[in-house]
Amino acid sequence: MAAFFPRGQQTFNAIRAKFESDLAGARHNDAAGIAFVTNQELTLQERETIKMVAAPTMVELFHLERITTILDSPALANVRQQFLDIEGESPPPISLGGQGGAAPGAGGGGGAAIGPNAMGGSGGPGGHITLDGTPGEAPGAGGGGAGVLGEGAIGGEGGGGGEYLSVALGPDEIGPTSGLHHIDIQVGKGGVGGPGEDTILNLCDEGGNVLRSIVAKGGKAGTPPYVPPPSRSATGEDLRAGLKVTGILAAEFIRVRDGLWTLVDGGWDWVQVGTNPFRVVLPLLIEIETGSIEPGTILDLKLVVRNPGNFQVHEQGQVVTVQDQLVRRSRLAVALEFSGSQPGLWRVQVLAGRHVIGELPIEVRAPAHV
């Protein structure tokens, strides 16, 4: 632990000289690290220089800006009032509960205690930082979801807990006249990458026939993490290569199976709504030709909805994968949901960058807005 609190701002050479002097003492005592507290302003570059000078000794640097941030925290209101004559707006809250660690994997703070012979609780140990979900420890507990890194990534969902079942058995099930001879039990195994196994208790007669079966369902499997495949924005070169929308169709029902598309009640020219303002859900089949763009390329497109005044009311991203086949055509089903209050001609547009490559005009019929 070292401190440097001179009057007024000093040169960096003076700050560094003081630090190196304290660092020599830390190394002489085989310290693994040094905390250096100072009232001096230090730039980001100067802070890095001090850390480089100290290497391999670790440095925890409390410079002017960091000290100010610490003193400004609500928990130090009494310190500010006692030593700096800064009155607090309201009495600071008193909390006996330990605070959880703010950094990934940091341990939680120990709880405080007030009273004769009272003893505060120990802080929790720091956790291991891992992306793997951990299994549940209690019987029937679900496992933790797997973590994942990456832009737009979605962590895995934790597995569901198994059913906790309690059954009361009376004379009719286990009494002398019940016919019960023995009980067969299967203890379900915990799921590994899948659902948990059921736990089953069978009440059997002497011949092995099941008189009654009691089943506690195993937990459902969690979902795996998902990282979106790498994609890129559509460019002018893609447009010159033949990227274009060849068809947009609104329909009541859209389904794809084995590469074939089924549409029911398709070809909407208008939508009738019963209220104003209104909310519309518009199912669409969009057909896109990708020309001579490299197969396997994943393009980022955009779908927007504009009201009769040309004001954009909705936007959502859409990726399109270039197919590796002689006919470079991709089809996708999307559902656009938007709200408004203006009856009239609305437009759905498909954008590649800033270029409109497809448009569907559709009329929204609604009662007059009062």
N, C-alpha and C positions, 0 to 999 in steps of 0.2 A: 504494500500500500504506500503510495507516494502522493504528495500534494504540492501545488505551486500556486500561491495566491498573492502575487505582488500588487502594488497599487498601480492602476492604469495598465493599458495595453502595452505588452512587450513585443520586441521583434521575435521572429520565429527562431532565429539563431539562439536567442537567450532561452526560449522555451525548450528548444531541443537540447541545449547544453544541460539544463536542469534535469530533463528527462533522462539523458544518458548517464548522468551522475547517479540518479536513483536506480536506473537499470543495472548499473554495475553492482550496487548493493544487493539487488534481487538475485543476480546471478551468483554472487559470492555465497549466498545462503541457499543455493540450489533450488530457488523458487521456480515453479513451472510457469508462472505468469505474474503480471504486475498490473495493479489498478492505479491509474494516474488521474488525479482529480485536479482541475485547474479552472480558474476564473477567466482564462484567456480565450479569445475567439480563434478558432482554427478552421482554415478552409478545408474542403474535401481533400485536396492534394496534400496539404500539410498533415492531415490525419493519416493518410496512406503512407507518407514518408516516415512518420513515427512508428507505424506498425512494421515497416520494412527494416528500420534501424533495429528494432527489437528482435526480429526473427532470429532463431526459432522460438524465443520466449513469447508467450501469448500476452496481448495487451488489451485491457478493458479501459477505454478512454472516456473519461467524464469531462468533456469540455464545456465551455460557457453555455452553448445552445442546448446541450443535453441536460445540464443542470437546471436550466430555466424550465425546460419541459417537465422535468421531474417535480420541481417546486410548484408548478402550476396545477398539478394533479389535485383532485378533491381531497384525497387522503392526507395531504400535507397542508391543509388550511391552517391548522394550529401552529405549525412551524412558521408559515409566512407571517402570521399575526404576532408571534412571540419575538421573532428575530428580525423581521423586515417591516413591522408595523403596517402590514397590509390587512385591512379588515375584510373578512369573508362576507358574502352576501347573506348567507344563512349558515347555521351551525352544520358542520360536516357530519355526515351519517356515521354511526358507529356500527361496525359489522364484526361479528365474531366468527363468521364463516371464512375459511381460507379461500383465496382466489385461485381459479384454475390457471394453469400455465398459458401464456399468450403465444408462445412459439410452438411449432409442430413438435409433438413428442415431449413437451415440457411437463414436469410433474406439477401437481396441484399444491397449493399452499396449505399448511396445517391450520386447523381450527384453533381459535383462541379460547381461553377459559377465564372466568372471573369468579373469585371466591377463595375462602381459606383452603390451603393445601391443593388448590386447583392446578391442573397441568394441561397445557395446550397440546393439541394433537400434532403428530409429525407430518411434515409435508410428504406428499406422494412422490414416489420415484419417477424419474423421467422415463417416458415410454420409448420403445424402439419404433423408428419410422419405417413402415413397411407398407407395401401396396396390397399385401395379401389379407383377405378377410380371415378372422379367427373363428374357430368353431365355438358354439355355445357350450358353456361349462355345466350348467344345470341340466338335469334330465328334461328332454323335450325342448330345450332352448334352440332357437334358430341361429344359424351361423352368420357372421358378418359379411357384408358385401365387399368385393374386391375393389381396390382403388385403381386409378388409371391416370396417366399424364397425357396431355395433348390438347390442342385447341379444339373446342367443341366436343371434348370427350365426355362420356357419361359413365359414372361409376356403377359397378354392379350392385344390384339390390340384394339385401340380406335374405337368407332363407327363412321361411316361415317356421314358427315354433310348432312342435308336435302337439296333438290334442292331449290335454290333461284331464283324465277321466276318473271320476270317483263313483263307485257303484255299491249300493247296500244289498247284500244277499241275505235272504230270510230262509225260514224252514222249507219253503216250497222249492228253493234251489239247492240247499245244502243239508236239509234235514234227513232223518232216517228213512222217510218215505219218498224222498225226491228222486231216488234212482241214481244219485251221484256216486260214482266209483272212484274217479280220479280227475285231475285237472291238468290239461296240457297248456303250456305257456310258450309263446314266442315273443322274445324281447326284440323289438325292431332295431335295426342298425341305423346309425346316423347317416344321412345322405352325404355322398362325396361326389360333387359335380351333378347331383340329381336330387330327387325327393327322398325324404326319410322313409324307412320301412314302417308299416303298421305294427303296433304291439297288440297281440291277440291272446286272450285267455278263453279256452274252451272247457266247458263243464261236460264231462263225458260219462256215459254209463259203462258197465263192465265190458260190453262188446265194442267199446270205442266210438259209439254213436254220440254225436254232439247234442247235448240237451239244450245248451245255451252258449252263444258265442258273444264275447264282450270285446269290442275293438276300439283301440285308441289310434286315430289316424296319425300317420307320420306327417311331418311338415312339408310344405311345398318347396321346391327348389328355388333358389335365388336366380336372378338373371345375370349373365356375364357382363363384364364391362364392354364398352363400345368406344372405339376410336374411329372417327370418320376417315375414309381413305383420302389421300392427298388429291386436291383438286386445284384448278386455276381459273382465273377470270377469262371469259371469252374476249377475244381480240378482233381487230379489224382483219387480221390474217385469216381468222376462222370464218368470217363473213365471206371473204373472197374464196375460201375453200368450199363454200356451199352451205354454211350453217343458216338454216331458215326454218320457220314454222310453216308446215303445210296444212295444218288443220287444228281447229279448236271446237269442241262440241260439248255442250252442257246436256246432262242426262240425269234421270231420276236414279238409275242404278248402273254402276260400272263395275265389271269384274274381269280379271285376267286369269286364264287357266291354260297351261301348256302352250303359252305363247299366243293364244287366241283371246280376243276381247269380246265381251258380251255387253251390249248396251240396251237398256229398257227405257222407253219414253224419252228418247234423245232428240236433240235438235231444237232446244228452247230458243225462242226469239224474245220472250218476255217472261217476267216473274211477277206474280200477284202477291202482294203482302197485305195483311189486314190492319196494321197499325202504322202510325207515323208519329215519331221516328220508328224505324224498322231495322231489323237485322236479317240479313240474307246469308244462307249457306248455299254455295254454288258448286256442285260437283262437276268437274271438267275432265275430259279426255283431250290431251294435247299430243299432237304428232309433230316430230321434229326431224328434219333431214340434216345429217352431219357431213355430207359431202366427202371430201378427201382428207378430213382431219384424221390424225393417227388413231387407229383403233386402241381402245383401252383408256383414252384420254377422258378425264372427268371434268366437265365444264360447269362453272358456277353461273347460273342464270338468275333472273329475278322476275317475279310476278307482281304486278301492281294493279290496283283498281282505282279508276278515276270517276268522279261523279259528273253530272251534267255540266257543272261549272269548270271542269278540267282540274279540280282539286284532288290530289292523291289522298285516298282515305285508307289504303291498305297496301302493305308490302311484305313479301316473304321470299326467302331464298329457295332455289330449286337446283339440284344437281342433275346433270344428264351425262350418261356414260356412252361414249361412242362404241357402237357394236362392231365386232370383227366378223363381218359378213358382206356379201356382195351388195346387198341393198342396205345402205347406211341409213337406217331409219329407227328412231327411238320413240316409244310411246310411254306416256306416264299419266297416271290418274292423280288428281289433286282436288282438295276441297278448299275453296276460298270462303272465308267468313268475314263479312264487313257490315257496317251499320251506316245509316244515313237518314236524311229527312227530305230529300229532293226527288220526287218522281221524275221520270224522264229517261234519256238515253245514257246509260253507263257504259264504261269500256274496261275490259280486261286486257292488259298488255303483257307481252313477254319481252323482256329486255336482255340483250347481250351487251354488257357494259352500259353505255348510254344509248345504244341503238335499239329501236323497237323492231323486233323481227317477227312479231305476230300480234294480232288484235282481234278480240271478240266483242262486238257491240251487242248490248242486251238492254231491253227496256225494263225498268222497274215501275210497276203500276201500284200506286199507293193512294190512300185517301188524302185529301188536302190537309196540310199541316196548319193547325190553328195556333 
